[in-house]
Each structure stands twice: as C-alpha cells, then as structure tokens.
Amino acid sequence: MRVHGEGGAVRIHVATDHAGFEYSKTLVAHLQAAGHEVLDHGPTAYDGDDDYPSFCIAAAQAVVADQRAGVEALGVVFGGSGNGEQIAANKVEGVRAALVWNVPTAELAREHNDANVIAIGARQHDEAEMLALIDRFIATPFPGVERHARRIAQLAEYETTGRIAGLLD
Ligand SMILES: O=C[C@H](O)[C@H](O)[C@H](O)COP(=O)(O)O
C-alpha cells in the first residue's frame, strides 16, 4: 500500500538511539524491500549510553533538505518512547513530527497534519506493529483539505516569523 512518489517509492530518513538500535536493522531491511530508498542516520553501533538528539536532528534536517529540493522524503525516528525523538525532530525548521501509537494516529498524522516525520516508541510495540504503523504512515497521503492546510500554514508562519494571527499580545 504505497502511494508516494513514482511507483510508491519514497526516500526515508531513519534515526534512533540504543533503545531502537536492534529494531532499526529490521526496519531498514523492510523499507528497502518495499522499494524505498533508506538513509540511516544512526547510530551505527550499539552504545547503551548514546543520545538520540543528534541522530534524530540529522534525519529531520535531511527530510527538510530533500523536500525543499523537490525530493519526496519522509523521516522515521524512534527510541524507547518516541517522545524525545519527536521533540528533537520538531526542533528542525520545516519538520512536523508526529508521535504515532496506533493506526488512527498514523493516518491522522498524514491526513490532518501532513507530518513529514513519524516518531514511535520501540519499547511500546512489537516489531510487527511498528512496521504496520510506519507502513501506514508512509502510505497515507495528505489530501490538502483547506482547514488542515490553513492550520499547518499557521504553524509555519509562527516557526519562521515568531508571529501568528490570533495570538494575544
Ligand atoms: O524519549 C526518549 C527515548 O525514549 C529514549 O530512547 C529513552 O529515554 C532512553 O532511555 P534509557 O537511556 O533509559 O535507555
């Protein structure tokens, strides 16, 4: 069920930390088997004391750089909970990272938020469920419904200018 890009293939930027390291190998192989181009932003080796921010920010930066260059790309960041990974990714201008924990939140992240990064907790799901949620996120298009596009534009306005219509002085 792939809908993005030519033949459904998308460039996927992946990042994790020690909590998701083992799972990352399964995920990369799964996404490649589905025809996606996968770039793994680390970690490259297991270190039980490593820190997720730099890996996740690197992946998030790559998603934005690709999208701004016209390349269809999405990001997948995951750790123990997905919370820190989502927070890290959302520090990058242009990123809308959504924490996904079931099928509806995977679909809504794309349909309502045009999320370009999925964050997910590797300690919260088994491998099959993780793959299903990530697949669903990737396969779901943003339909461009006006009210959702309007709200996304408001977030971008605040992100780039520090101002937003409707904010009380
Ligand atoms: O939000 C952060 C992530 O869930 C991390 O993967 C988690 O905090 C790592 O925890 P620990 O260092 O206890 O393995």
The ligand as an ORCA input file, in Angstrom:
! r2SCAN-3c Opt
* xyz 0 1
  O      12.439      9.933     24.770
  C      13.499      9.334     24.759
  C      13.622      7.929     24.358
  O      12.535      7.171     24.778
  C      14.924      7.262     24.759
  O      15.075      6.157     23.941
  C      14.971      6.840     26.217
  O      14.811      7.953     27.078
  C      16.267      6.102     26.549
  O      16.221      5.666     27.881
  P      17.440      4.913     28.563
  O      18.654      5.796     28.419
  O      17.000      4.737     29.983
  O      17.630      3.612     27.819
*
